[in-house]
Amino acid sequence: QVQLVESGGGSVQTGGSLRLSCVVSGYADDNYFMGWFRQAPGKEREAVTISSARGDSIWYADSVKGRFTVSQDNARNTAYLQMNSLEPDDTAMYYCAADSLSANLLIGRPHYWGQGTQVSVSS
């Protein structure tokens, strides 16, 4: 059973930066895939980034490409989402997720979810 816990959210002004962390516990092998999703009030949940566990394959949504970067510290079982040049449209609850199949992340139905961390960006 895999457990995910996000942290690092907060309130910043336009152009600011935040780094989200996702600590992974429980069983997960090297074939697992990680993802970050977000959901704003009144909007559908959307994928922000999806990557392999080792970071050798990474996908970013067009809306965050060039501004957000994923990384991982496998020794600490932690994934990171570095968010730079934040915009008001980035305001949302952010969730990390994991699954053994990338397809489940791509369709937005991974087996494992974190509890979410709030990101608010003001003008």
Contact map, one row per residue, 1 for C-alpha under 8 A:
111000000000000000000000011000000000000000000000000000000000000000000000000000000000000000000000000000000000000000000000000
111100000000000000000001111100000000000000000000000000000000000000000000000000000000000000000000000000000000000100000000000
111110000000000000000001110000000000000000000000000000000000000000000000000000000000000000000000000000000000000111000000000
011111000000000000000111100000000000000000000000000000000000000000000000000000000000000000000001100000000000000111100000000
001111100000000000001111000000000000000000000000000000000000000000000000000000000000000000000001000000000000000001110000000
000111110000000000011110000000000000000000000000000000000000000000000000000000000000000000000011000000000000000001111000000
000011111000000000011100000000000000000000000000000000000000000000000000000000000000000000000000000000000000000000011000000
000001111100000001111000000000000000000000000000000000000000000000000000000000000000000000000000000000000000000000001000000
000000111110000001110000000000000000000000000000000000000000000000000000000000000000000000000000000000000000000000001111000
000000011111000001000000000000000000000000000000000000000000000000000000000000000000000000000000000000000000000000000111000
000000001111100000000000000000000000000000000000000000000000000000000000000000000000000000000000000000000000000000000011110
000000000111110110000000000000000000000000000000000000000000000000000000000000000000000000000000000000000000000000000001110
000000000011111100000000000000000000000000000000000000000000000000000000000000000000011000000000000000000000000000000000111
000000000001111100000000000000000000000000000000000000000000000000000000000000000000111100000000000000000000000000000000111
000000000000111110000000000000000000000000000000000000000000000000000000000000000001111000000000000000000000000000000000000
000000000001111111000000000000000000000000000000000000000000000000000000000000000001110000000000000000000000000000000000000
000000000001001111100000000000000000000000000000000000000000000000000000000000000111110000000000000000000000000000000000000
000000011100000111110000000000000000000000000000000000000000000000000000000000000111000000000000000000000000000000000000000
000000011000000011111000000000000000000000000000000000000000000000000000000000011110000000000000000000000000000000000000000
000001111000000001111100000000000000000000000000000000000000000000000000000000011110000000000000000000000000000000000000000
000011110000000000111110000000000000000000000000000000000000000000000000000001111000000000000000000000000000000000000000000
000111100000000000011111000000000000000000000000000000000000000000000000000001110000000000000001000000000000000001000000000
000111000000000000001111100000000000000000000000000000000000000000000000000111100000000000000000000000000000000000000000000
011110000000000000000111110000000000000000000000000000000000000000000000000011100000000000000000000000000000000000000000000
011100000000000000000011111000000000000000000000000000000000000000000000000010000000000000000000000000000000000000000000000
111000000000000000000001111100000000000000000000000000000000000000000000000000000000000000000000000000000000000000000000000
110000000000000000000000111110000000000000000000000000000000000000000000000000000000000000000000000000000000000000000000000
010000000000000000000000011111110000000000000000000000000000000000000000000000000000000000000000000000000000000000000000000
000000000000000000000000001111110000000000000000000000000000000000000000000000000000000000000000000000000000000000000000000
000000000000000000000000000111110000000000000000000011000000000000000000000000000000000000000000000000000000000000000000000
000000000000000000000000000111111000000000000000000110000000000000000000000000000000000000000000000100000000000000000000000
000000000000000000000000000111111100000000000000000110000000000000000000000000000000000000000000011111000000000000000000000
000000000000000000000000000000111110000000000000011110000000000000000000000000000000000000000000011111001000000000000000000
000000000000000000000000000000011111000000000000011110000000000000000000000000000000000000000001111000001000000000000000000
000000000000000000000000000000001111100000000011111000000000000000000000000000000000000000000001110000001000000000000000000
000000000000000000000000000000000111110000000011110000000000000000000000000000001000000000000111100000000000000000000000000
000000000000000000000000000000000011111000001111100000000000000000000000000000000000000000000111100000000000000000000000000
000000000000000000000000000000000001111100001111000000000000000000000000000000000000000000011110000000000000000000000000000
000000000000000000000000000000000000111110111100000000000000000000000000000000000000000000011100000000000000000000000000000
000000000000000000000000000000000000011111111000000000000000000000000000000000000000000000111000000000000000000000000000000
000000000000000000000000000000000000001111100000000000000000000000000000000000000000000000010000000000000000000000000000000
000000000000000000000000000000000000000111110000000000000000000000000000000000000000000000000000000000000000000000000000000
000000000000000000000000000000000000001111111000000000000000000000000000000000000000000000000000000000000000000000000000000
000000000000000000000000000000000000001101111100000000000000000000000000000000000000000000000000000000000000000000000000000
000000000000000000000000000000000000111100111110000000000000000000000000000000000000000000000000000000000000000000000000000
000000000000000000000000000000000000111000011111000000000000000000000000000000000000000000000000000000000001000000000000000
000000000000000000000000000000000011110000001111110000000000100000000000000000000000000000000000000000000101000000000000000
000000000000000000000000000000000011110000000111110000000001100100000000000000000000000000000000000000000000000000000000000
000000000000000000000000000000000011100000000011111000000111100000000100000000000000000000000000000000000000000000000000000
000000000000000000000000000000001111000000000011111100000111000000000000000000000000000000000000000001001100000000000000000
000000000000000000000000000000001110000000000000111110111110000000000000000000000000000000000000000000000000000000000000000
000000000000000000000000000000111100000000000000011111111100000000000000000000000000000000000000000001000000000000000000000
000000000000000000000000000001111100000000000000001111110000000000000001000000000000000000000000000000000000000000000000000
000000000000000000000000000001000000000000000000000111111000000000000001010000000000000000000000000000000000000000000000000
000000000000000000000000000000000000000000000000001111111100000000000011000000000000000000000000000000000000000000000000000
000000000000000000000000000000000000000000000000001111111100000000000000000000000000000000000000000000000000000000000000000
000000000000000000000000000000000000000000000000001101111110000000000000000000000000000000000000000000000000000000000000000
000000000000000000000000000000000000000000000000111100111111000000000000000000000000000000000000000000000000000000000000000
000000000000000000000000000000000000000000000000111000001111100000000000000000000000000000000000000000000000000000000000000
000000000000000000000000000000000000000000000001110000000111110110010000000000000000000000000000000000000000000000000000000
000000000000000000000000000000000000000000000011100000000011111110000000000000000000000000000000000000000000000000000000000
000000000000000000000000000000000000000000000000000000000001111110000000000000000000000000000000000000000000000000000000000
000000000000000000000000000000000000000000000000000000000000111110000000000000000000000000000000000000000000000000000000000
000000000000000000000000000000000000000000000001000000000001111111110000000000000000000000000000000000000000000000000000000
000000000000000000000000000000000000000000000000000000000001111111110000000000000000000000000000000000000000000000000000000
000000000000000000000000000000000000000000000000000000000000000111111000000000000000000000000000000000000000000000000000000
000000000000000000000000000000000000000000000000000000000000000111111000000000000011110000000000000000000000000000000000000
000000000000000000000000000000000000000000000000000000000001000111111100000000001111000000000000000000000000000000000000000
000000000000000000000000000000000000000000000000000000000000000001111110000000001110000000000000000000000000000000000000000
000000000000000000000000000000000000000000000000100000000000000000011111000000111100000000000000000000000000000000000000000
000000000000000000000000000000000000000000000000000000100000000000001111100000111000000000000000000000000000000000000000000
000000000000000000000000000000000000000000000000000011100000000000000111110011110000000000000000000000000000000000000000000
000000000000000000000000000000000000000000000000000000000000000000000011111111100000000000000000000000000000000000000000000
000000000000000000000000000000000000000000000000000001000000000000000001111111100000000000000000000000000000000000000000000
000000000000000000000000000000000000000000000000000000000000000000000000111111000000000000000000000000000000000000000000000
000000000000000000000010000000000000000000000000000000000000000000000000111111000000000000000000000000000000000000000000000
000000000000000000000011100000000000000000000000000000000000000000000001111111100000000000000000000000000000000000000000000
000000000000000000001111000000000000000000000000000000000000000000000001111111110000000000000000000000000000000000000000000
000000000000000000001111000000000000000000000000000000000000000000000111110011111000000000000000000000000000000000000000000
000000000000000000111100000000000000000000000000000000000000000000000111000001111100000000000000000000000000000000000000000
000000000000000000111000000000000001000000000000000000000000000000011110000000111110000000000000000000000000000000000000000
000000000000000011110000000000000000000000000000000000000000000000011100000000011111000000000000000000000000000000000000000
000000000000000011110000000000000000000000000000000000000000000000111000000000001111110000000000000000000000000000000000000
000000000000001111000000000000000000000000000000000000000000000000110000000000000111110000000000000000000000000000000000000
000000000000011110000000000000000000000000000000000000000000000000100000000000000011111000000000000000000000000000000000000
000000000000111110000000000000000000000000000000000000000000000000100000000000000011111101000000000000000000000000000000100
000000000000111000000000000000000000000000000000000000000000000000000000000000000000111111100000000000000000000000000000111
000000000000010000000000000000000000000000000000000000000000000000000000000000000000011111100000000000000000000000000001111
000000000000000000000000000000000000000000000000000000000000000000000000000000000000001111100000000000000000000000000000100
000000000000000000000000000000000000000000000000000000000000000000000000000000000000011111110000000000000000000000000011100
000000000000000000000000000000000000000100000000000000000000000000000000000000000000001111111000000000000000000000000111100
000000000000000000000000000000000000011110000000000000000000000000000000000000000000000001111100000000000000000000000111000
000000000000000000000000000000000000011100000000000000000000000000000000000000000000000000111110000000000000000000011110000
000000000000000000000000000000000001111000000000000000000000000000000000000000000000000000011111000000000000000000011110000
000001000000000000000000000000000001110000000000000000000000000000000000000000000000000000001111100000000000000011111000000
000111000000000000000100000000000111100000000000000000000000000000000000000000000000000000000111110000000000000011010000000
000100000000000000000000000000000111100000000000000000000000000000000000000000000000000000000011111000001000011111000000000
000000000000000000000000000000011110000000000000000000000000000000000000000000000000000000000001111100001000011110000000000
000000000000000000000000000000011100000000000000000000000000000000000000000000000000000000000000111111011000011100000000000
000000000000000000000000000000111000000000000000000000000000000000000000000000000000000000000000011111000000000000000000000
000000000000000000000000000000011000000000000000000000000000000000000000000000000000000000000000001111111000000000000000000
000000000000000000000000000000011000000000000000010100000000000000000000000000000000000000000000001111111100000000000000000
000000000000000000000000000000000000000000000000000000000000000000000000000000000000000000000000000011111110000000000000000
000000000000000000000000000000000000000000000000000000000000000000000000000000000000000000000000001011111111111000000000000
000000000000000000000000000000001110000000000000010000000000000000000000000000000000000000000000111011111111110000000000000
000000000000000000000000000000000000000000000010010000000000000000000000000000000000000000000000000001111111100000000000000
000000000000000000000000000000000000000000000000000000000000000000000000000000000000000000000000000000111111100000000000000
000000000000000000000000000000000000000000000110000000000000000000000000000000000000000000000000000000011111110000000000000
000000000000000000000000000000000000000000000000000000000000000000000000000000000000000000000000000000011111111000000000000
000000000000000000000000000000000000000000000000000000000000000000000000000000000000000000000000111000011001111110000000000
000000000000000000000000000000000000000000000000000000000000000000000000000000000000000000000000111000010000111110000000000
011100000000000000000000000000000000000000000000000000000000000000000000000000000000000000000000111000000000011111000000000
001100000000000000000000000000000000000000000000000000000000000000000000000000000000000000000011110000000000011111100000000
001111000000000000000100000000000000000000000000000000000000000000000000000000000000000000000011100000000000000111110000000
000111000000000000000000000000000000000000000000000000000000000000000000000000000000000000000010000000000000000011111000000
000011100000000000000000000000000000000000000000000000000000000000000000000000000000000000001111000000000000000001111100000
000001111000000000000000000000000000000000000000000000000000000000000000000000000000000000001110000000000000000000111110000
000000001100000000000000000000000000000000000000000000000000000000000000000000000000000000111100000000000000000000011111000
000000001110000000000000000000000000000000000000000000000000000000000000000000000000000001111100000000000000000000001111100
000000001111000000000000000000000000000000000000000000000000000000000000000000000000000101110000000000000000000000000111110
000000000011110000000000000000000000000000000000000000000000000000000000000000000000011111100000000000000000000000000011111
000000000011110000000000000000000000000000000000000000000000000000000000000000000000001100000000000000000000000000000001111
000000000000110000000000000000000000000000000000000000000000000000000000000000000000001100000000000000000000000000000000111
